[in-house]
């Protein structure tokens, strides 16, 4: 999973994305806030949803789940 490193921690890309999702945001907004190409944000977006770190709201916005907040808060070098 590109959002996780070999030790199971968050990658820098995932940390940036999760920080951008602290408030509900569409994936295009996350790409704009982070500078990560939209195609990568879309791919990683599926992964963080599947991992339970982010939830997708019915209006297409994504927001951190409690597990995502916890992962960001304990990640070394948090964004």
NORJOMO-V422319 format. One record per backbone hydrogen bond with DSSP energy under -1.0 kcal/mol. NH is the residue of the N-H (numbers start at 1). CO is the residue of the C=O. If there is no record, write none. Layout:
NH,CO
NH,CO
This chain:
4,1
5,9
8,5
11,3
15,11
16,12
17,13
18,14
19,15
20,16
22,19
25,62
30,26
31,27
32,28
33,29
34,30
35,31
41,37
42,38
43,39
44,40
45,41
46,42
47,43
48,44
49,45
50,46
51,47
52,49
53,48
54,48
55,63
57,61
60,57
62,25
63,55
64,21
65,53
69,65
70,66
71,67
72,68
73,69
74,70
